[in-house]
């Protein structure tokens, strides 16, 4: 693709609604401003319940936002990681019984059981990652997920500009709507630049199995992929070992893979948590879809800088607005 084509492409994108009000958010660090009414009162008791280690991509963003709020004096924060789905309702009950005011976590594998617990503790606020939207039948349960598809789309544009063969490998955890949404956004971005692109897509059946993700990525490289979408940990390791590029997801790993990860769609959980804390403080927490706080216009996602790799980005792509890169 020549420079003129790339320039025309990015000009066309600027006329679309996707980036309206969101381009400036790409440069955000993700730290939302702290409401003064929260800083002026006693810390809110918050507990996190996670089914994976806190260093896992998705959960790490929740944990980071909570630790930031704790450091600011907004909350008292404790957490439990590696909680099996079978134990999740029990841990929810234990925290609720202890007087925790807000429980955050993810219930994708234990939806109905978690809702039964929620109904038993109407005075506790629950902010939980879920495959379902908010339901007024559970008035103290707000749901969320990382709605970072706009940033994923932008990372796809960069990938499309950088792939040589148009053969891109994509390794995900599970083929659920939450993962598919980001993958399809990425693929749409690729096709804006490379309409003939082909995608190898595979799911490893786990949220945290770096060795399996790495082996799956190796197979894709053997099958001709010259760029990888790293929805899971382990994929960028394969790309690094084979000397090809990767696109990151949820967290920025460019520092760990300086010659490999060229861009990442980053999730900032801070706006989501701050919105929930404000409602808890006001006594007005209720069922709602907090996924909307992950949108770029809310500061909930951004595209990470390409760090050490801008010189490898084709000139047409590098001519896009500076906040893209």
Secondary structure, 3 states (H helix, E strand, C coil): CCHHHHHHHHHHHHCCHHHCCCHHHHHCCCCCCCCHHHHCCCCEEEEEECCCCCCCHHHHHHHHHHHHHHHCCCEEEEEECCCCHHHHHHHHHHHHHCCCCEEEEECCCCHHHHHHHHHHCCCCEEEEECCCCCCCCCCCEEEECCCCHHHHHHHHHHHHHHCCCCEEEEEECCCCHHHHHHHHHHHHHHHHHCCCCEEEEEECCCCCCHHHHHHHHHHHHHCCCCEEEECCCCHHHHHHHHCCEEEEEECCCCCCCCCCEEEEEEECCHHHHHHHHHHHHHCCCCCCEHHHHHCHHHCCEEECCCHHHHHHCCHHHHCCCHHHC
